[in-house]
Amino acid sequence: MEGRIGLIVPSSNTTMKVDYSRLAPEGISIHTSRIHFKGASSTEELATLLKHVNDAVKLLVNCRPNVIVWGCTAASIVPGFEKGVKKIIEADYGVPCVMPLSAAVAAFRALSISRISLTAPYTEEILEGVRRYLEKQRSMCCKCKRVRAQRQPYYSGAAASNHLPTRLISKLKRRRRGLHQLHQP
């Protein structure tokens, strides 16, 4: 299998490229473009990301990615944001786009998960927006808790997985393989 995943992340993000590269199946390469962004404390600040999407996509399409992943989960809570990003990436550039919250909801549905817990270093306003977004999706129940943001690697998936018991890591890898099969044509 060969393929290229384009990944657009905020400039302050230090973990997603590492996480994606580590989890990508053999033959899949990860190509990253960044948007200048130091972080957000409100939906208004998140909304400013939309004006930079076109520039980031322009840089990524040169490597001819099979798909482009938007790598800022919290931005999906801004009304119209997902639609705006998808329009730029899919309609303007002709590349399929994956938005993180929409993809998470699709995975939860595929696995028959209706209750989740979420911890994130977001502000209370943004965390509440994520909770509302998830709960709008087919009666999903979501419990959210804010954690203090320390250094990003402390709360990243890559760093956290290094501390998980081996049995749990194996279980997550088996689930990942199952989810990967959902995306096969």
Secondary structure, DSSP 8 states (H G I E B T S, - for coil): --EEEEEEEETT--SHHHHHHHHS-TTEEEEEEEE-----SSHHHHHGGGGGHHHHHHHHHTT--SEEEE--GGGGGSTTHHHHHHIIIIIIT---EE-HHHHHHHHHHHTT--EEEEEES--HHHHHHHHHHHHHSTT-EEEEEE----SHHHHSHHHHHTTS-HHHHHHHHHHHHHHHHHT--
